[in-house]
Amino acid sequence: MDQYLEFSGISKSYPGVKALSEISFRAEGGKVLALLGENGAGKSTLLKIMSGDQRADEGAVSLNGETVILSSPAQAIKAGISVIYQERQLIPSMSVMENIFLGAPPVKHGLIDYKRLRADTQEIIDKFKLPIDPETPVMFLSIAYQQMVEIMKAYRRNSTVIAFDEPTAPLTDTEITILFDLIRQLKAEGKIVVYVSHRMKEIFEVTDEIVVLKDGQFVTRLVTSETNEQALISAMVGRDIGDTYANLSRNEKYGDTLLEVSGLTTSAITDVSFSLRRGEVLGFAGLVGSGRTEVMRAIFGADVVTAGEIKLDGETVSFSSPRDAIDKGIALCPEDRKEQGLVLYRSIEDNVCMPVLSKLKKGPFLDTKALEKTTRNAVDRYDIKTPTVDKIVAELSGGNQQKVILGRWTNDKMDTKILILDEPTKGIDVGTKAEIYQMVCDLAKQGLGVIFISSELTEVINVADRIFVMHDGRIMGNMTREEATEENVLALAMAE
């Protein structure tokens, strides 16, 4: 008999929010089930209940017909359920092998058998075809490889149920291929695989069935091979959003040159040159590791510049820290919003007002009314879904977290001239993506210069006015939106 995981009447509420309402469906062994929905649809809450991080207010979870008690992550793992989150749950100072076998290392004579630990880990690494040394501390691995360690950790447990939450976000195309091969192997072994992703291409490539959630409620269950992208989007957002890119209201007039970068060189990039005009959306494309993020970190004062020149409004500038760049009107929404962009366990108000606290004082003290007004303006402007400005940012969906960062850099007390957006739609649903694309165009209309970085070629060539393509720390070429195609951008991105 095939294995199955069943959710029966699952409900969960938080203060001011009904996260899940009587969710019922079954995930079957030997199939990959996609869990789709906009940010805030309830996917993350459901995964947290699966993993034992949260307890449902009502309803039950059963595995092969038997109710399982999931009051802690340890109990979920013991029951045979592993959830691999976007946020890595590793101990950075410990080695790859110690993380993979955490809690269950091989033992000999009452002590950890390090020889066998290394051999067993190497066997798993070889299965994943990765160039990783088992003894390397996790902190020295790239984000992509840290994600692969998380996946190997779940694989080692031999769990009956494995859930993936946006697993490909930090991975290269090669690593994604390896992951998909592994998922197909898990499927062939009869495992129950739950897959959460906002990337439609992946959904159609690796899943068999799809469950759609909206506003904490079950919407529909579909067979992947019998549906299409437009039908899925309509089910997720509750409406037909049409051709997202064709419907954008763009800025048609550019101002004078705002930013000039000449021969910029750091330890990671070489001889990078480009310019940005007021009101322009400048796209940066390239494969993971091509140097896009490093260019922006150099401009933002986060990395040491060893050669080259940066001019802002015709004036040569040199930033020794991000604070210097912020004071000159440059803002950065970083690729990893949770680790580098937000203070997760502080409020929306704290995060929005952080860079302008000196402007929100009444005498020597902070003006609480001014703080609330500035935050409320940002919440209203970007339609951030929250019952109050005091809500902790960690409790928001990914899309709303991204909007908080946008609200920070464009609030009414900021004087932002250049907004750098590094992977602004990573982990964000199609409905919110469309909102962010229009926000980018609206900011350009207001005269800001916007730099838009994305690993999704379709996105960057349809949103940006001009596209620069990078490979191995260098700019390989540039083109206008009208000239750009996925083929010619990818050709430059992969050029040697």
LINMOGI-V779297 format. One record per residue. SS is DSSP state (@ for helix, = for strand, . for the rest). PHI is phi in whole degrees, -180 to 180 (* if undefined). PSI is psi in degrees with one decimal (NA if undefined). Layout:
ss | phi | psi
SS | PHI | PSI
SS | PHI | PSI
This chain:
ss | phi | psi
. | * | 133.9
. | -67 | 148.6
. | -80 | 156.2
= | -155 | 150.7
= | -115 | 130.3
= | -128 | 134.0
= | -105 | 129.2
= | -128 | 107.1
= | 61 | 39.1
= | -74 | 124.2
= | -130 | 145.9
= | -153 | 131.4
= | -125 | 147.2
= | -120 | 167.0
. | -54 | 115.7
. | 83 | -1.8
= | -139 | 131.1
= | -97 | 98.8
= | -75 | -38.8
= | -139 | 141.2
= | -134 | 103.3
= | 51 | 54.8
= | -81 | 126.6
= | -138 | 125.1
= | -169 | 170.4
= | -124 | 138.3
= | -111 | 126.2
= | -104 | 148.4
. | -65 | 149.4
. | 79 | 9.0
= | -136 | 153.4
= | -106 | 118.8
= | -103 | 120.5
= | -84 | 139.0
= | -112 | 109.8
= | -117 | 155.9
. | 163 | 159.2
. | -65 | 164.3
. | -59 | 131.2
. | 92 | 3.5
. | -75 | -21.2
. | 117 | 1.7
@ | -60 | -49.8
@ | -63 | -39.0
@ | -62 | -42.3
@ | -64 | -40.2
@ | -65 | -38.4
@ | -65 | -35.5
@ | -68 | -40.6
@ | -59 | -39.6
@ | -86 | -6.6
. | 85 | 3.7
. | -72 | -29.7
. | -132 | 154.5
. | -110 | 136.5
. | -67 | 146.0
. | -74 | -35.9
= | -143 | 158.7
= | 95 | 179.2
= | -144 | 153.8
= | -115 | 130.3
= | -129 | 147.7
= | -121 | 118.1
. | 55 | 37.5
. | 89 | -7.8
= | -107 | 128.3
= | -64 | 133.6
. | -111 | 136.2
. | -90 | 119.6
. | -120 | 67.6
. | -92 | -4.0
. | -160 | 158.4
@ | -58 | -35.7
@ | -63 | -39.8
@ | -67 | -38.5
@ | -63 | -44.2
@ | -64 | -42.5
@ | -62 | -34.2
@ | -77 | -9.7
. | 98 | 24.1
= | -118 | 123.3
= | -122 | 133.1
= | -119 | 125.9
= | -104 | 106.8
. | -84 | 165.2
. | -61 | -42.3
. | -80 | 124.6
. | -71 | 138.5
. | -116 | 66.6
. | -121 | 161.6
. | -101 | 103.5
. | -55 | -36.8
. | -78 | -13.4
. | -91 | 158.5
= | -74 | 168.9
@ | -57 | -47.6
@ | -67 | -35.4
@ | -69 | -35.2
@ | -71 | -42.5
@ | -64 | -38.1
. | -104 | 21.4
. | -57 | 125.5
. | 88 | -11.7
. | -150 | 53.2
. | -75 | 153.9
. | -66 | 139.3
= | -123 | 143.4
= | -139 | 123.5
. | 55 | 37.9
. | 82 | -0.8
= | -121 | 157.9
= | -63 | 129.4
. | -89 | 91.2
@ | -67 | -29.9
@ | -65 | -47.2
@ | -70 | -37.2
@ | -57 | -44.5
@ | -67 | -43.2
@ | -65 | -43.7
@ | -65 | -39.3
@ | -67 | -42.4
@ | -61 | -36.0
@ | -63 | -41.5
@ | -69 | -43.0
@ | -60 | -41.7
@ | -64 | -36.2
@ | -63 | -34.5
@ | -87 | -5.4
. | 58 | 47.3
. | -114 | 142.1
. | -86 | 63.3
. | -120 | 136.3
. | -86 | 127.4
. | -56 | -26.2
. | -92 | -1.2
. | -70 | 129.3
= | -61 | 138.1
@ | -59 | -31.8
@ | -61 | -20.8
@ | -92 | 0.1
. | -90 | 154.8
. | -67 | 164.5
@ | -59 | -39.4
@ | -62 | -44.5
@ | -71 | -32.7
@ | -62 | -39.2
@ | -63 | -38.6
@ | -66 | -33.9
@ | -64 | -40.6
@ | -58 | -44.1
@ | -68 | -40.6
@ | -65 | -33.9
@ | -63 | -43.9
@ | -68 | -38.5
@ | -64 | -39.7
@ | -62 | -31.7
. | -70 | -15.9
. | 57 | 44.6
. | -69 | 152.3
. | -75 | -36.7
= | -119 | 128.6
= | -128 | 121.6
= | -110 | 133.7
= | -112 | 124.9
= | -108 | 103.7
. | 48 | 55.4
. | -71 | -21.9
. | -92 | -4.6
. | -51 | -44.8
. | -96 | 5.3
. | -94 | 149.9
. | -79 | 170.3
@ | -60 | -39.4
@ | -63 | -43.5
@ | -68 | -34.7
@ | -64 | -40.7
@ | -60 | -43.3
@ | -62 | -44.4
@ | -62 | -45.0
@ | -66 | -35.9
@ | -62 | -40.3
@ | -66 | -42.6
@ | -62 | -40.7
@ | -65 | -34.8
@ | -68 | -43.2
@ | -60 | -41.4
@ | -61 | -44.0
@ | -64 | -28.7
. | -82 | 0.0
. | 86 | 11.6
. | -69 | 157.5
= | -96 | 113.8
= | -115 | 123.7
= | -111 | 130.5
= | -128 | 119.8
= | -110 | 124.5
. | -159 | 150.6
. | -100 | 0.5
. | -90 | 107.3
@ | -60 | -38.3
@ | -57 | -41.6
@ | -66 | -41.1
@ | -57 | -44.9
@ | -77 | -20.0
@ | -84 | -35.4
@ | -121 | -9.1
. | -107 | 160.8
. | -107 | -36.8
= | -137 | 160.4
= | -136 | 128.9
= | -109 | 127.7
= | -107 | 129.7
= | -113 | 150.3
= | -148 | 127.1
. | 52 | 39.6
. | 79 | 10.5
= | -124 | 150.4
= | -71 | 130.9
= | -105 | -54.7
= | -165 | 162.6
= | -124 | 131.3
= | -131 | 150.9
= | -87 | 124.6
@ | -54 | -44.8
@ | -70 | -10.5
@ | -109 | 10.0
. | -130 | -176.6
. | -143 | 171.9
@ | -62 | -43.2
@ | -63 | -39.9
@ | -65 | -38.7
@ | -65 | -44.7
@ | -61 | -43.2
@ | -62 | -39.8
@ | -66 | -37.6
@ | -71 | -46.9
@ | -97 | -10.0
. | 79 | 11.6
. | -160 | 166.7
. | -90 | 113.4
. | -87 | 1.9
. | 66 | -156.4
. | -83 | 101.0
. | -53 | -47.6
. | -74 | -41.1
. | -64 | -27.8
. | -85 | -2.9
. | -68 | 135.3
. | -92 | 104.4
. | -98 | 162.4
. | -81 | 130.6
. | -106 | -10.2
. | -121 | 127.4
. | -105 | 150.4
. | -94 | -156.1
. | -76 | 174.4
= | -68 | 126.6
= | -99 | -42.3
= | -131 | 131.5
= | -125 | 124.1
= | -117 | 125.9
= | -130 | 120.2
= | 60 | 29.0
= | -64 | 128.0
= | -138 | 134.5
. | -135 | -169.2
. | -67 | -16.0
. | -114 | -17.5
. | -131 | 157.8
. | -137 | 124.9
. | 53 | 51.0
= | -90 | 126.6
= | -136 | 133.4
= | -168 | 170.2
= | -134 | 158.4
= | -135 | 130.2
= | -98 | 158.3
. | -62 | 135.4
. | 81 | 7.2
. | -104 | 144.6
= | -106 | 112.3
= | -103 | 120.8
= | -95 | 144.0
= | -122 | 121.1
= | -117 | 165.4
. | 151 | 161.2
. | -72 | 164.6
. | -57 | 130.1
. | 90 | 5.6
. | -76 | -17.9
. | 112 | 3.2
@ | -59 | -51.5
@ | -62 | -38.3
@ | -66 | -33.7
@ | -62 | -45.5
@ | -69 | -35.8
@ | -64 | -36.6
@ | -67 | -44.6
@ | -64 | -34.5
. | -84 | -0.9
. | 82 | 13.9
. | -90 | -22.7
. | -122 | 150.2
. | -75 | 127.4
. | -90 | 125.7
. | -99 | -18.5
= | -161 | 160.5
= | 102 | 178.7
= | -140 | 141.7
= | -121 | 125.8
= | -116 | 133.0
= | -120 | 119.3
. | 54 | 38.6
. | 82 | -4.5
= | -105 | 130.6
= | -68 | 129.6
= | -125 | 155.2
. | -142 | 119.3
. | -108 | 125.2
. | -94 | -6.5
. | -160 | 161.1
@ | -58 | -32.6
@ | -59 | -38.9
@ | -62 | -42.4
@ | -67 | -42.0
@ | -61 | -42.4
@ | -63 | -25.0
. | -93 | 1.1
. | 98 | 18.2
= | -106 | 130.6
= | -127 | 145.8
= | -128 | 124.1
= | -98 | 104.0
. | -73 | 162.3
. | -60 | -44.8
. | -98 | 87.7
@ | -66 | -30.2
@ | -76 | -35.4
@ | -93 | -30.2
@ | -118 | -17.5
@ | -104 | -23.2
. | -132 | 153.3
. | -98 | 94.9
. | -59 | -36.4
. | -101 | 27.2
. | -117 | 167.8
= | -75 | 167.8
@ | -58 | -43.6
@ | -59 | -46.4
@ | -60 | -42.5
@ | -71 | -40.7
@ | -69 | -41.7
@ | -90 | -5.4
@ | -48 | -48.9
@ | -80 | -6.0
@ | -124 | 23.0
@ | -59 | -34.1
@ | -66 | -20.0
@ | -94 | -0.8
. | -119 | 45.3
= | -114 | 152.9
= | -123 | 99.5
. | 70 | -135.9
. | -83 | -4.1
= | -111 | 157.3
= | -70 | 139.8
. | -89 | 102.8
@ | -62 | -35.0
@ | -68 | -39.1
@ | -68 | -38.2
@ | -60 | -47.5
@ | -66 | -39.9
@ | -64 | -45.0
@ | -62 | -43.3
@ | -68 | -44.0
@ | -62 | -37.4
@ | -62 | -41.6
@ | -67 | -41.7
@ | -61 | -44.0
@ | -70 | -40.3
@ | -63 | -41.1
@ | -104 | 7.3
. | 53 | 50.4
. | -74 | 124.2
. | -80 | 103.2
. | -158 | 144.1
. | -75 | -21.6
. | -158 | 154.4
. | -73 | -9.7
. | -88 | -1.4
. | -64 | 139.1
= | -70 | 132.8
@ | -62 | -33.8
@ | -60 | -22.6
@ | -87 | -3.1
. | -87 | 157.9
. | -70 | 165.2
@ | -58 | -41.9
@ | -64 | -41.4
@ | -71 | -32.4
@ | -63 | -41.5
@ | -63 | -38.0
@ | -67 | -32.2
@ | -62 | -42.0
@ | -65 | -43.4
@ | -60 | -41.3
@ | -63 | -34.2
@ | -62 | -48.7
@ | -83 | -11.1
. | -124 | 20.4
. | -71 | 169.3
. | -70 | -4.9
. | -105 | -5.0
. | -90 | 154.5
. | -123 | 58.1
. | -75 | 129.9
. | -105 | -36.7
= | -127 | 125.9
= | -115 | 118.9
= | -101 | 121.5
= | -114 | 108.8
= | -102 | 109.7
. | 52 | 55.3
. | -69 | -16.3
. | -110 | 12.6
. | -64 | 125.9
. | 73 | 23.0
. | -119 | 142.3
. | -74 | 166.3
@ | -64 | -36.2
@ | -65 | -45.7
@ | -70 | -33.2
@ | -56 | -47.1
@ | -59 | -39.7
@ | -62 | -44.3
@ | -67 | -39.0
@ | -57 | -44.8
@ | -70 | -35.2
@ | -59 | -42.4
@ | -60 | -46.8
@ | -64 | -38.6
@ | -66 | -40.1
@ | -64 | -38.9
@ | -63 | -39.3
@ | -61 | -29.4
. | -80 | -0.2
. | 99 | 1.3
. | -73 | 152.1
= | -94 | 127.0
= | -117 | 130.3
= | -109 | 123.8
= | -120 | 113.7
= | -108 | 133.1
. | -153 | 143.9
. | -84 | -13.4
. | -89 | 107.6
@ | -58 | -43.6
@ | -56 | -39.1
@ | -67 | -52.5
@ | -68 | -36.2
@ | -79 | -12.0
@ | -102 | -19.7
@ | -96 | -39.5
. | -80 | 153.1
. | -84 | -38.7
= | -131 | 149.0
= | -125 | 126.8
= | -104 | 136.1
= | -114 | 131.0
= | -115 | 151.1
= | -151 | 129.0
. | 53 | 43.7
. | 81 | 7.0
= | -129 | 153.1
= | -83 | 124.9
= | -96 | -15.9
= | 165 | 173.2
= | -148 | 161.0
= | -158 | 162.8
= | -82 | 167.8
. | -60 | -37.3
. | -67 | -31.4
. | -84 | -22.8
. | -78 | 137.7
. | -134 | 162.2
@ | -60 | -35.8
@ | -66 | -48.2
@ | -75 | -28.6
@ | -69 | -44.1
@ | -66 | -34.6
@ | -61 | -41.9
@ | -71 | -39.2
@ | -63 | -26.7
. | -106 | 4.8
. | -68 | 147.4
. | -104 | NA
